[in-house]
Structure formats: C-alpha cells, structure tokens
C-alpha cells in the first residue's frame, strides 16, 4: 500500500501496512479482516496465543502475513512483534487496528491522507468520540487519566491517548521497550515524543458492541501496571529528559545570545533574575555532586524562576573552581566543628580528605553556598538595576 506524501513532480512514496494483533476474538476477527482487506492487501496479523477458533479462521486468509505463537504474551508483546516484522519487510508506517470490531476499516484512507500532509515521521492516534452513546464509563475515565499523564510527561495535549487505531512510523520509533501488556501503547507514544516525533490525534469513528466485543483489559491488574509505568516515566522525565532537552537548547546558544535573550531581554523582573542566579549558585556549591543540574532545573520550575539563568549560575562548580570550593567549604566547616585541613592534603588526596572531614565539609559547603548565593543574588540585582537606569 504505497502512499504519495508529496503531490510534487518527485513524490516520496511510503510503504504502509495494516497490523492487527488478536487474542480470542473469534466473533469479530473475520469481519475485521474482510473490511481491512478491502482497503489494503498489506496485512500483518499477530495471533497472540489464542485458544478459541482464531487459528482456523486465519487459515482462510492465505494472503495475510501471519505471526503466530502458542502462549499468550499480551497486546504489547504482539504489537512489538508485529512492528518488528513490518520493519523487516521494509514498511515505513504501520496502521494498527484492534480485532474486537470497534474500529472502522474505512478510516484507513483518513490516516493515509493525514500522512501525506506532513513529513516523515509522525505518529497518529485515532481520536474517538468518548461522549457518544455506548462508550463504557471506565473507558472514558481511563482515557482522561491517560491523557493527563501523557501531557505531564511530554507537554503534548491530546484528546485520546488510549485508542488502538494508530499509525506508527516504524523506522523512527524506539526499537526496544520494557512493557508487554496494554501499557505498551502508553510507553511507545511517550518515548516517541521524547525522541522528537510529532504525536497527533486524528478524528475516527468508533463502535462498541457489548455482545460481540471481547475486552481483555483487566481493570485492577492492568491499571496497576499502567500506574507503575507512569511513575517510572515521570521519574525518567524529571531526572533525564527535561535536563537533557534543556542542556541541548542551552548548548545551541552563544554566550552573547544567552546574555541578550535570557538576561537583558527576558521579560522576568529583576527580582526573578537575581533569585534565579542565587538559586543556581547555591545549588552549584551545595554538596550534591552529580545531582546539581537536575536539582536546579526542578527547583527553578517549582519556584517559577528563570531556568536558563539558574542553570548557568549552577556552573560555578566547573572543574577549575572545584578545588577552591572544596577548600573553602572545609575551612568554614572547621570553624564550627574542630579539625585540621590543609590545601596540600586536599590537592594530593581530595576524596580521602573529604571523607576524613565529611561533617566539616557538608556544614561548610552549605554555609558557603548560602553566603555566595546572597552575594551573587544581591550583586546581580544591583547590576541589573544599574543597567536598567542606563537604558532609560
């Protein structure tokens, strides 16, 4: 199913397949396959260890690519296997469709048209009308719950993040995952968004037939697994993704551009700027080596300060300054906790010296960080005030 993504004279053709994971959906599977095959001949079906008549039904469709294994592993595992096969077959996109009959195959052209309108890659999720009659309340609540956490983890607002009717850019999304059940569909869109892949909604139709539709979602077990996954994703976002993205953006700026945009032309008040610098200096000197970047960005967000200024000021602990910071911290510490510290000992064995005088170092570094934060905060406020008067 090649699709033209560019109406110009030299079009780019994307190879697209339909991917259908199935598990014990004998009542609806044949109908779904018949309708999908009317839209495309490129169909991959993953039989996720079904124990009903699924195997015999699939024998009637020799034109499909079948991935079959005996033990049920979960929808996430089935999707992962199907996406792997699609990638090995050279497809660029895979349209995933549930086999329970809730999706309309005639929405496939809607996805194809959307692919044509934007460059590769893009990940599209079908946006169902969750207010229509027949939609289970638990599905509506679960979708709102999932939408909130997806926004929190990626900053992207979507109306539907749980629909299984999707388009995956196979060659662009991550290739390795942690989950194998329903929560995979959350993991894949969050981690794709973290890779910079646009994730968007597209309106689709949906049909809920309570008689024929078989849902394998286990409310308690699967909701618990989803909650655990969201907890892990939030931690990864706070500890790695946010600092990584901020650092990349910061690296792209020259010193002149940083001073101009983030200091002189920033809309923040002088108080916010000086407090941001004070926070950065405090964290930069504090005895939390290895966690300074994460801490300063987190606190800057929570306190609504200037993240760029706070991060820049936290770099007061650059390598050339570290011996001086350690020495001053220890010297201040021994004023309150008796001990002896020499600069020569610190140069020869810095870690041994700090280990032997840990209490002095921690106390001294906190005091030094506080004093320097006040000094830099007040100093920057005065400099910014003088600069403002000159501009006037």
N, C-alpha and C positions, 0 to 999 in steps of 0.2 A: 504494500500500500504506500507507494511514494506520494509525497505531497509537495507541491510547489510552494515555497515560503517567500518567493520574491517574483512579482509579476514582470520584472525587467527582462531584457533580452537574454541574460545569462543567469537563469534561475538556479537556486540551490535546492536540491531535492533531498528531503528527509525520508528515511525509511521508517515506517511506523507499523507496529503490530498491536494486536489486542491480546491482553494477558488475563486469563480467567483462573483464579485459584478456587478450588471447590472441595467441600467436605460434606458428604451425606446430604446433598441437595438433589436427590433423585426426582423430586416432584417438579422442579423448575429448571433443571440443567438443560434438558433437550430444547426447551423453548428459548432459553437464553442463547444457546449455541446456534440455533436456526436463525435467530434475529441478528446475531453478530456476524454470521457468515454472509448475510445479505449485504452487509456494509464493507466487509473486507475478507480476503482469503488468507491473510496472515494472522493466524490464531494459535496461541500457545495456551494449553490447559495444564494446570498442575493439580493432579489428584493427590490430595493431602491425606493419604491413608484411609480413604472412605471404606465403610463396611456395609453399605447398602448396595443398590443396583447401579451405582455410578460407573463402575468398571465396564459393565455390559453396555451401558448407554454410550460410553465413549468409543466402544468398538465400532459403532455405526458411523463414526466420523473419521475415516482414514486420512482426510485432507488436513487435519489439525496436527500440530506438533504436541506430543503428549509427554509430560514429565510425571512419572508415576513412582511412588514408593509406598511400602506397606504400612508403616507406622505413622499415625497422625502426629505431626510436629507443631502445628499451629499455623495461623494465617500468615504471620510474619515470615516464618521459615519458607512457606510456599511462595510468597511474593519474592523473597530473596532468591530462591532457586529459579523462579521464572524470569526475573530480571537478569540473572546471570546467563541463562540460556539465550535470552533476547540479545544481550550484549555480544555473546559469542557468535550469534548469527548475523551480526552486523547492523542491527536496527539502531536507530538514533533515539526514537521515542517508543514508549510502551504505554498503551491506554489500558488501565486496569479496570475490570468490571466484576462486580460480585455475581455469584451464580445463584443467588436467592430470589432473583426476579425483580428486585426493586429498581434496577436501572433500565432505562430505555436505550436500546442499541442505536436508535435513530438520532441520538445525541452525539454519536461519534463524529459526524461531519461538523458539528458545532466545535468540538475540540480541534479538529483539523484546521478549520478556518481560523481559530484563535492562534494556532501555531504559526500560520502563515503571516500573521500580522506583527510578529516580533522575532528578534534574532534569537538564535540558539545560545544558551539553553534557557528554558523557562519550565517551571513546574506548575501545572494547573490542577486545581481541586474543584470538583463539581460542587456548586452551591445549591443545596436543596432548600425548598420552601418548608422550613420546620414548623410553620404555623398552620399548614394545611391539615384537613381532617384525616385522621388515621395515623398520624405520626405519634409513636409512643412517647409518653411524657419522659421516660427515662432517657430516650434518645435525644430529646430536646435539651434536657438538663445536662447530659453528658457532653453535648456539643458546645454549650455555653461555657462549661467548665474547661474543656479543651481549648476553646478559642482564647480564653483569658490567659492560660499558661503559655500558649504559643506566642501571644503578644508580649508577655512578660519576658520570655526567653529570647525573642528575636526583634521585638519592636515593630513587628508587622501585624496590622489589624486585618483579620479575615472574618467572614460571616459563617464559614463552615470549614472546620479542620478535620472532621471525622468521616466525611464521605469517602467511600472506597472507589468511587468513579474518578479516576485521576489520569493525568498524563505525566509520566516520568521521563526526563531527559537522561537516558540510560548511561551515556558516556560521561556525564558531568557529575552525577550524584555520587556520594561516597560508595565505596565498594565493600567495606567491612562494617558490620553492625554488631550490637550487643544483644538485641532482643529478637525473639522468635514468635511471639504471640501477637495479640491485637495491638499492643503498644508500639510495635514496629512502625505502624503508619504515623505515629507521632514522632518517633526518633528520626525517621528519614526526612520529614519535612523541616524539622528544626535544624538538623545538621546540614541539610542542603542550603537552608537560608544562611547559616553560618559560613558556608563556602561562597556566599555572594550570589547564589542562584535566585532569581526572582521567583517568589511563590505567590500565586494569584488565584482568586476564585473566578469561576465562570458559571452562569446560571444553567441548571439542568432540571429535568423533570424527575420525579421520584414516585414510586408506587409501593405501598405497604399492604401486602395481602396476608392477613393474620392466619389464614387457613393453610396456604401452601408454603409460606415463608418459614424457613427454619433458621433461627439465630443461635449461634454457638457462643455468644458472648456470655460469660459468667459474671454477673454483677459484682459479687464480692471479691472473688479472686482476681479478675481482670482489672477492676477498679483499683485494687491494692497495688497491682503490678504497675499500672499507669501512674499512680501516685508516687511510687518509688522512682520510676523513670523520671518524672518531672522534678523530683527532689535532686536527683543526680544532675539533670540538665541545668537546673538553676545554679548549682554549685560550680559546674563547669563554666557556665556563662559568667558568673561573678569572678571566679578565680583565674580564668584563662581567656575566654572570648572577648570580654569587654576590655581588659588590659591590652590584649593583642591588637584589637582594632584601633584603640586609642593610640597605642605606640606607633602603629603603621601610619596613621594620619599625622601624628606629630613629626615622624621622620620625614614626611614629604615636604614639610615647611622649612624654609631657610630661616636663619636667626632674624634677619631683617623683617621677613614676612610675619614671623611669630610676634615680634615686638610691635609691629604695626597693627596686626589684626587682633591679637589676644590681649594686648596691654593698652595701647594707645586708642584704638578704635573700638574696643569692646564696649558693649552697652552696659556692662556691670558698673556699679558705683565704685568709688574709691575704697569704701569700706569693704566691699566684697572682694575686690582685687587684693587689698592688703591682708585680709583674713585668709585668702587662698594661699598667698605666699607664706604667711605664718604657719598655716597648716602643713604645707609642703616641707618647710624647714624642720618643723617639729617631727614629722614622720621620718624625714631623711636622716635625722640624727638618732632617733629612738632605736633601742636595741631589738629591732625586729627584722634583722637582715634576711633577705630573701622574700619578705612579705611587704616590703615598703611600697612598691608600685600598686599592688592590689589594695592595700590599706588606704593609701592616699586617694585613689580613684573612688573607692567605695565611700569613704567619708565625705569626699567632695560632692558626690551625688546626693548622699543623705542630707548633708548640710546646705545643699544648693549653692555651692561655691563654684568658682571658675576652675574646671578640671585641668585645663591646659596650664594655667599658672601654678596650680598646686603640684602638678606632676613635674613641671620644670624646676620648681623650688626644691622638690624632694631629691633632686640630683645633686644636692650639696654634698652627698656622700659618695662622690665619684672617687675612683681609686687613689688619686694623688692626695685627697683630703682625708682618707680613712685613717692613716696613722695619727694625724693630728687630732681627729675626733676621738679616737680611742684613748690617746694620751690625756687629752683634756678631761674626758669622762672619768678616767681613773683618778686623775689628780683632784677633781672635785669630789669624787666619792670618798677618798681617804680623809677628806676634811671632816666627814661625818662618821665614817667607820675606819678605825685605826688600821694602818697598813703602810707598806712602802712600795712605790712604783718608780721605776727609772725608765727614761726614754731608750737607753741602750738595751735593756731587757725586753722592752716592747718590740724593738726592731729585730732582735735576734730570735725571739720566740713569742710572737704576739698571742697565739692561741693559748699557750701554756700560761702566759702572764695573766690573760683574762680569766682563765679557769681558776687560777690561784686567787684572784681578786674579783670573783664574779659579783659578789654583793656590792662591792665598791663601784664596779663598772656599771651595773644596772642602775643604781641610785644616781651615780654621777651623770650618766647619759640622759636620764630623764630630766635632771636639773639643767644640764647643758642645753638639751632640746627646748626646754621651756624658756630659758633666758634668750637663746638665739631666735626663737620664734617671736618673742616680744620685740627684740631688737630689729629683726627684719620686717616684722609687721608694721611697727611704728615708723621705721625708716622709709619703707615703701609708701606709706600713706603720706608722709611729708613730701617725698619726691613727686608723687602723683599730684599733690595739691599745688606744688610749685609749678609743675608742668602745665596744669590747668590755668593758672594765673597768667603764665607766659602766652598761652594760646589766646586768652582773652585780650 
